[in-house]
Amino acid sequence: MYEEVSWFVYIIRCGNGSLYTGCTNHVINRWRDHCSGKGAKYLRAFPPKELVYLEEQPNQSEACKREYAIKQLSRKQKEALIARLMAKG
């Protein structure tokens, strides 16, 4: 039987204060990859500091679409998205 796998869109705040957006189906493994330098090239240059946003999506396609949409936002809009999540917390 086929098991549905959730996908996640995430935002990482880097050591230099910049925001990196990505998607994955395994957040913990992806975080480890980023921290060890095996993940995105950008995060090799600007190491991750903290995971500040996480949003579940039903599948890879939807996660990629949402990742793209978030990447199109301004920094101010991304910070507002993060603040809304923190307020829910």
C-alpha positions as CSV (number, residue, x, y, z in Angstrom):
1,M,0.0,0.0,0.0
2,Y,1.3,3.5,-0.9
3,E,1.8,5.8,2.0
4,E,1.4,9.6,1.5
5,V,4.4,11.6,2.5
6,S,4.0,15.2,3.7
7,W,6.2,17.9,2.3
8,F,7.3,21.0,4.0
9,V,8.3,24.5,3.0
10,Y,10.7,26.2,5.4
11,I,12.5,29.4,6.0
12,I,15.9,29.5,7.6
13,R,17.5,32.6,9.1
14,C,21.2,32.6,8.3
15,G,24.0,33.9,10.4
16,N,24.2,37.1,8.3
17,G,20.5,37.7,8.9
18,S,19.4,36.7,5.4
19,L,16.4,34.4,4.8
20,Y,16.7,31.1,2.8
21,T,13.6,29.3,1.6
22,G,13.4,25.7,0.6
23,C,11.2,22.6,0.6
24,T,11.7,19.0,1.7
25,N,9.9,15.8,2.8
26,H,12.2,15.3,5.8
27,V,12.9,18.5,7.7
28,I,15.4,17.1,10.3
29,N,17.6,15.4,7.6
30,R,17.5,18.6,5.5
31,W,18.5,20.7,8.5
32,R,21.4,18.4,9.2
33,D,22.5,18.6,5.5
34,H,22.4,22.4,5.6
35,C,24.3,22.6,8.9
36,S,27.0,20.2,7.7
37,G,27.5,22.0,4.4
38,K,25.9,19.2,2.3
39,G,22.8,21.2,1.5
40,A,22.3,24.3,-0.6
41,K,25.3,26.3,-1.9
42,Y,23.9,29.5,-0.4
43,L,24.0,28.0,3.1
44,R,27.6,27.0,2.7
45,A,28.5,30.6,2.3
46,F,26.0,31.9,4.9
47,P,25.5,29.1,7.5
48,P,22.1,28.5,8.9
49,K,21.3,29.9,12.3
50,E,17.7,28.9,13.0
51,L,14.6,27.4,11.4
52,V,12.1,30.2,11.6
53,Y,9.2,29.0,9.5
54,L,7.7,25.7,8.6
55,E,4.5,25.0,6.6
56,E,3.2,21.5,5.7
57,Q,2.1,20.8,2.1
58,P,0.2,17.7,0.9
59,N,2.8,16.8,-1.8
60,Q,6.0,17.8,-3.6
61,S,4.3,19.7,-6.3
62,E,2.3,21.9,-3.9
63,A,5.5,22.4,-1.8
64,C,7.5,23.6,-4.8
65,K,4.7,25.9,-5.8
66,R,4.5,27.4,-2.3
67,E,8.3,27.7,-2.1
68,Y,8.3,29.7,-5.3
69,A,5.5,31.9,-4.0
70,I,7.4,32.6,-0.8
71,K,10.6,33.4,-2.7
72,Q,8.7,36.0,-4.7
73,L,7.8,37.9,-1.4
74,S,9.7,40.9,-0.2
75,R,11.8,40.5,2.9
76,K,9.2,42.5,4.8
77,Q,6.4,40.1,3.7
78,K,8.5,37.1,4.6
79,E,9.1,38.6,8.1
80,A,5.4,39.2,8.4
81,L,4.7,35.5,7.5
82,I,7.2,34.4,10.1
83,A,5.7,36.7,12.7
84,R,2.2,35.3,12.0
85,L,3.5,31.8,12.6
86,M,5.2,32.8,15.8
87,A,1.9,34.5,17.0
88,K,0.0,31.2,16.5
89,G,2.7,29.3,18.4
